[in-house]
Amino acid sequence: MTDSAKPDASGPEVASLSFEKAVAELESIVARLERGDVALDQSIEIYERGEALKKHCETLLSAAENRIEKIRLDRAGKPQGVEPLDGA
């Protein structure tokens, strides 16, 4: 699979998943791989999807952390009042 965000037989396009859905699917993949009840070729496919899910979750989490930091701090790095998340 050359583009890790492409949809495949195991689920929808990774980029379209919410953080919660991506984490849930990643947990499911980890459980399947740990059980060892899938064929080698399928293990490789779901491992690749798991990697894509992990990267997607990291990206979403980083974006959320950056938005929260903007809300909490002013330009001098001192606490500031709260403003709507959409105002960032």
GIURMO-V569473 format. One record per backbone hydrogen bond with DSSP energy under -0.5 kcal/mol. CO is the residue of the C=O (numbers start at 1). NH is the residue of the N-H. Records with the same first field share a line. If there is no record, write none. Layout:
CO->NH + NH
This chain:
2->4
3->6
8->11
11->8
13->16
14->17
18->22
19->23
20->24
21->25
22->26
23->27
24->28
25->29
26->30
27->31
28->32
29->33
30->34
31->35
32->36 + 37
39->43
40->44
41->45
42->46
43->47
44->48
45->49
46->50
47->51
48->52
49->53
50->54
51->55
52->56
53->57
54->58
55->59
56->60
57->61
58->62
59->63
60->64
61->65
62->66
63->67
64->68
65->69
66->70
67->71
68->72
69->73
72->80
74->77
78->74
84->87
85->88
